[in-house]
Amino acid sequence: MAERLQLLNDKVQIRSKGEYAKTKKQRTLRKKICNMIEKDMMPISMVDGGGFCDLMHLMEPSFNISSRATITTRLEARYKKAAELNAQLRAQSVALTTDCCSNLK
């Protein structure tokens, strides 16, 4: 187990708490990882897997993989936002008003 963790740390730096995505590409990658986990119903622990780390290192060597806790927090925030939007869309009634003026003589 220790060898595997050392291998992961050698190939890909695990993002520590408080670090920020430094580039637009890294922010996009993090968003796409969350999309993949959400759409394909993948386990969040996938981000700790050796195969996933190897793939990400090949695709973007400078990419710092987010931890499971960070991914979980992001997915929970996405769920909460979607639930709020869904509640708004299911409103029983909607009130529309207009303010019209005419300049007819």
DANORDA-V643812 format. One record per helix or strand. SS is the DSSP state (alpha for helix, beta for strand). FROM is the first residue (numbers start at 1). LEN is the number of residues. If there is no record, write none. Layout:
BEGIN
ss = {SS SS}
from = {FROM FROM}
len = {LEN LEN}
END
This chain:
BEGIN
ss = {alpha beta alpha alpha alpha beta alpha}
from = {2 14 24 44 50 65 68}
len = {10 1 17 5 10 1 22}
END
